[in-house]
């Protein structure tokens, strides 16, 4: 598989304009996973934002917690490794924040259910 990848990249190298060569050959450029990981991880952010339209009772607390935790853990990791991957950092901050926002919605929903149950008992 890596031989196929290297062959594709060597063919693509010939078509990269000189102005884009520094970006293309950068240690975190499109030839590396450091470029593609944040590109695809934005899908998690989009899914988290789409979940805002879902009712709070349909949200998963463990899933939202996992998204928040992994978002912030990987954000920290993206600043420790070399090369520093700022797009990955920003993406993971957004993943963590969408997870936290959904956790807050779940918490508020459960709290309102508890308050309604307390009112019924009176």
C-alpha positions in Angstrom: 0.0 0.0 0.0 2.8 2.4 0.8 4.4 1.8 -2.6 1.1 2.8 -4.2 0.9 5.9 -2.1 4.5 6.9 -2.9 3.8 6.4 -6.6 0.7 8.6 -6.5 2.5 11.3 -4.6 5.5 11.2 -6.9 3.2 11.7 -9.9 1.3 14.5 -8.1 4.6 16.2 -7.2 5.1 17.0 -10.9 1.8 19.0 -11.1 2.2 21.1 -7.9 2.8 24.8 -8.8 6.0 26.3 -7.5 4.1 28.7 -5.2 2.4 25.7 -3.5 5.5 23.6 -3.2 6.3 24.8 0.4 2.8 23.9 1.5 2.9 20.6 -0.4 6.3 19.6 1.1 5.6 20.9 4.6 6.1 18.3 7.4 2.4 18.7 8.2 1.3 19.2 4.6 -1.1 17.2 2.4 1.4 14.3 2.0 1.1 13.4 5.6 -1.6 12.2 8.1 -1.1 15.4 10.0 -3.0 17.2 7.2 -5.7 14.6 6.6 -6.6 13.8 10.2 -8.0 17.2 11.1 -9.6 17.5 7.7 -11.7 14.4 8.3 -12.2 15.1 12.1 -14.2 18.2 11.2 -16.9 15.6 10.5 -17.2 15.0 14.2 -17.7 18.8 14.7 -20.3 18.9 12.1 -22.1 15.9 13.6 -22.0 17.6 17.0 -23.4 20.8 15.7 -26.2 18.8 13.8 -27.1 17.2 17.2 -28.1 20.6 18.5 -31.4 20.1 16.6 -32.0 16.8 18.4 -34.1 16.7 21.5 -32.0 16.5 24.7 -33.6 13.2 25.8 -32.2 11.6 22.6 -28.6 12.6 23.3 -26.1 10.1 24.8 -24.3 11.3 27.9 -21.4 8.7 27.5 -20.9 9.7 23.8 -20.9 13.4 24.6 -18.5 12.9 27.5 -16.2 10.8 25.2 -16.2 13.5 22.5 -15.4 16.3 25.1 -12.6 14.2 26.7 -11.0 13.1 23.5 -11.3 16.6 22.0 -9.4 18.2 24.8 -6.9 15.4 25.2 -6.0 15.4 21.5 -5.9 19.2 21.5 -3.2 19.0 24.1 -1.4 16.2 22.2 -1.4 18.2 18.9 0.7 20.9 20.6 3.2 18.5 22.1 4.2 16.6 19.0 6.6 17.9 16.3 5.5 19.3 14.0 2.9 21.2 16.0 -0.4 20.8 14.2 -2.4 23.9 14.7 -5.4 22.9 12.4 -5.6 19.7 14.5 -5.6 21.7 17.7 -8.4 24.0 16.5 -10.4 21.0 15.3 -10.1 19.2 18.6 -11.0 22.3 20.6 -14.2 22.4 18.6 -14.8 18.7 19.1 -14.4 19.2 22.9 -16.6 22.3 23.0 -19.4 20.6 21.1 -19.2 17.6 23.5 -19.3 20.0 26.5 -22.3 21.8 25.0 -24.2 18.6 24.5 -23.3 17.5 28.0 -24.7 20.8 29.4 -27.9 20.2 27.4 -28.2 16.7 28.9 -27.6 18.0 32.4 -30.1 20.8 32.1 -32.7 18.4 30.7 -32.2 15.9 33.5 -32.3 18.6 36.0 -35.6 19.9 34.6 -37.1 16.4 34.7 -36.1 16.1 38.4 -37.7 19.5 39.1 -40.9 18.4 37.4 -41.0 15.2 39.4 -40.5 17.1 42.6 -43.4 19.4 41.8 -45.7 16.4 41.0 -44.8 14.8 44.4 -46.0 18.0 46.3 
